[in-house]
Every structure is written in structure tokens, then in C-alpha cells.
């Protein structure tokens, strides 16, 4: 039964998550912060829109300065800083040489602890980007506007590849290394890439994975979809060794280190691109259908990534900044590569999984490198809290600033992050945004606002959200939940879905647009697809995707609220809530919990979870079942696969789970919930 069938509107979503007490940022943080001027919000008010974004554009070096801040003639594909010419590689590398030549641009931490770190200075980055750009130009014939797919793990050669392509104006499409060859091939076909850049292998959880084997599958898949890949460039993880079992294909496959031999000392002039020319594509999943290639611009995107990195990430050139995300996601693009490097920061990259070989690893890295800004996702925080709640205290590191991104963070988990990881001193920003938005939409400004656990905070300067009910009426502060939209364009917003402008308009702008012919940005609120509530203090709490909301007897409950209640039970480390079809109530929640190490399950924990939900939310949210599971099914990026759990709870086929990080646990859970025998053919 769909939500529409129950006639329940967004405005009727019930929110039971308690308002939390606020935490003030430390005086030591405020004293050194990049942004301490509350007037920034006035400067970025709608009255000063769009000219206010000049402040971000001026963080960059322009080959030719722009004349028009915002051109809306192709609404809702906005064009920023029109007339400007700029090169992203120049802005992230060349322009820093004079002052920061010998400074570490990238510090790479391999997964094996006995392998030394690799430090790449800005000068070294300059040399390597230039030489590889020469390979791309001379050996592959690539030129501005071409697309190239990159399927690589977390190695420094990945940002080098991106920056070399950007130097030529070639549009890169990075596919997350953990994705299958088939998924990569589909993206190659959609983007029309003739060149694939990959690596032979990489370390993950103590094993050298054969990554090269995925390339053949990717090329075959692309071919079946009508796209020929002419060249596959292969970086080698180990110097002079080839760690894959797959044979090189003559005339198609090339080792990058061999091609580089011919380009020693070659320099490639950065190509001056129009501000609105695409810099990259980033594929993301929609609710249905094939992945969408979100097209990001060069000037607008880079300005927004740089501005938000400076003000929200509080990056100064002398900081050691570590974002433990994967560059295969938008977070890595904006906040490992483009934002930090545009600001001449030192950006740390880690090859492996956070918990390898134990849950103390991230804190050892932080201690060794003297990291002072740390950036990760709630799922990782939950995992580290579960596996080693007392680990951070054992290491001598001190963060001034920490970020959480990607999903709502339960207040209980937030508090562990704050007290144990941040040692009660680091400012935390809970940054809400999307692949489509290029950079942050909501976050506290770390020196200006108090932190509220579980709440992203106010909108970013120049971002003007509105929460609409289903009929398009704005919901006032303190009101019910609804669809959070952004009223105005901003420079980081994606320009279109590659090759599918109709889907772009339909998915993101049609819902609240009143006049499809309008060239006035005011007529085109951006539909984020997230449900949110706005508290009277101006803080937004993101409840999750509109379809992540469970409708129980006409009451809509954010899955996160339920999960948060579960985490209040001492033994519980992780919780996932899924809707189960119910004849009377429409849906009822089924709850899956994983316990902290050494904790025992049983009825006491199950009763504790039910009681916690009833007391924090109410009897309406009483779960159908509380399943205590050995581990949650997770993607390789660590997101809990609620879809898989929902299928199990609803007696459905779980679908293809082979790409999960832990496919075996799915069968264990299935047997626990559905019993032996049931549904076996579907799984096999
Ligand atoms: O539902 C929101 C959630 O993640 C979605 C975007 O996912 P993706 O495009 O993969 O980008 C992730 C990294 C930006 C959003 O629609 N989300 C992201 N950040 C938060 C969040 N939900 C709550 N709080 C956040 N801080």
C-alpha cells in the first residue's frame, strides 16, 4: 500500500524525536575560526541574491573574470559566473606553488600498517598531474568535453587522475571502486566514455583485491549497451608488479607507469574552460530506474566547494584535514579533492576500511599525522563506537573540528562522537546535502552556532530552504514535517542529468513549479526528496528520504526516530527499522538490532527496545518484532541495507546481495526471520 493510498500528506508526518540540549563550541575553536562574522547571513540574504556568491567565486583564480553572476535563461539549468574562464586543476595545484610548493597536498595512508605513508607535496602533485595529463592528451587523444570513466580505489593516483583530466577540460566520471564491473560498464555507456582508467588491485580488510578483473566486465557491459571502450589505462598498486590474474588485452590495455616514461618533465597548459562547462559527472541512484549522471559545472561547483570548505570545514592552509569518505562519492569529490586542495590544505587519504586491523586504526592515524579536522559518516561512527567504544581515549590526538554527513545521526551516537572522539572540545558540524547539490545545504557555522545533536542546523549562507506540504503551502517553524525544498539556485547545484534533461526537470523541479515556461528562479523551488522539520530556533532536522518514512496507522514515523530510541538501550550498537505491511495499520515497524561486543541478547533486550520506543515515541510506534542479529547487511560504503531487511520482513525475495560487504549475514537473518527452507530458490 502506498502512502498516497492512505491519504496521508507530508504535513501530517508526526515527529516525536525529542528536542535536544545544545552544546556550545569551544572558545579555542572560535578564536581561530575562518568565519566568525554573523553578518554573513545578512550578506547572503535573498535581497542580495545572487550577487552574494561573488564572495565564493573570489576564492578562486579566474583566467578571465565573469560578467554575469546568474543566467536563468535556460531555467532550471542555472548558469553561474557566465563569461568567466577557469581551470579547476590550476586552482587546486598551480596557484599554490609560489607559497606552498613544499607543503603536503596529499598524505596517503595505505591499509597495511607496515607500509609507509606517501606524502605528495604541491610541487610533486604539479609534476604528476602534468605528466599524466600529457599521457591523456598524447596517448589517448583526449580533449575538452570528452568523458572518461575512472574506476579506482582510494589511492593518490585517483585525485591525480581527476586533476589531470580537469587540466584538459575532460569530464571525469568516477565510479566507486567497490561497485561491480557491470555497474561501472553501465555508467561508461551512459556517459559515452571511450577511455576507462582503473587499477590492478588494492588492499581491503587485509586482502589485496583483484580490481583489474572488473575492467573486462565493465568493457563488455558497455559494449553490449553500444559503447566501445578503446583504451583501458591501468595504474599499478605495487611498483613494477602486476597484482591481477587477468591478462592485459593487447592494443586496449596499457600500464600507466609505462606510458608515463615518455612524458618525464612534460608540462601541459591548463585549458581555460567556461565557468559553466561540466567538470564531472557523478552517478547516483534514484528511487527507481537507472542511475542518474549528475552533471556538475566547473566554476560554480568549485566556488561552492571552496567556500563551504573554508567556512564550514574551517580549513586553514596549516591544518591537517582528514575526510574518511571515498572519493567515489560526492563527499570525496567536494571535501577530499576539490574543496581542500582549492584552499591549499593537506588532505589525508586512507586506502582501507576504518576498522582494519582494529577499531583503534583511525585514531592511530590521527595521532601519527596530527590530524586536527576529521570528517566521516554516522554509519562509521556507529561502527567504531560498537567495535571500540573506549579506543579514542587511548590515543593522543586532538581534533578541533569534526563533521558528520550522509544520514541523520542519532543523538546517542552524536554524544559518543562529541565526548569520546572529540574529547569534548571539537566543534561538530552535521552537514546535510546531496550528490546533486555539490556542497552543503544545511549545517551550523561552527564558530557561530551551538550544536544540537541529531539536527543539521540552520541553512547555509545563501541557501534559503522552505518546507512545503503536499499542496505547496509553506510549513512554518515549529510546524509539522514536510518536503524540504530550496527556494533559490546556488553555484554548487548540478546542472542537469547527463543526457536526460526531462528527468532532471521532472524529478527535481516539477513538483512545486507553477509555470514550466518561467525564466524566473523564484518559480523553480528545488525538490530535495527529503522530509524535514524546522524547529522554532531555525534548525532543520532531516528525517530522511520521503520514502524512508514509515506510515503506521496514518502516523508517519521517521525511521531514524525509531532507530534512535533503540540506541538508548545500553546493549544496542546499531538499529535498523523497516516497514512491514499490516492489514489494519498499513505498516508496522520491524526492528533489527546488533549488540555491542560482549553484550548478550534475549528477551530482556527485546523488551528494553519495545519499552524505549513506547516511552520515547508512543505506543503507536510499537514494533512488530525485534530481531537481534549478528550484524547488519551493509554496502561496502557501510550503509545499512534496509531494503534487504524489509524484503526479509515482508517475506520477499532479497534480490541480488552479492555486492554487499557481508552477503552471508543476509541468509543468516533470513533463516532467523523466515525459518529454514522458505525462499531458498530466491536467494540462490
Ligand atoms: O537523505 C539525505 C541524506 O543523504 C541523502 C543524499 O545522499 P547522497 O546523494 O548519497 O549524498 C550523501 C553525501 C552528501 C540526502 O537526500 N543525508 C545527507 N546528509 C545528511 C542526510 N540526512 C540527514 N542528515 C545529514 N547530515
Boltz pocket constraint, residues with backbone or C-beta under 6 A from the ligand:
constraints:
  - pocket:
      binder: B
      contacts: [[A, 284], [A, 330], [A, 331], [A, 404], [A, 405], [A, 406], [A, 407], [A, 408], [A, 409], [A, 430], [A, 431], [A, 432], [A, 433], [A, 434], [A, 435], [A, 436], [A, 456], [A, 528], [A, 529], [A, 530], [A, 542], [A, 543], [A, 544], [A, 545]]
      max_distance: 6.0
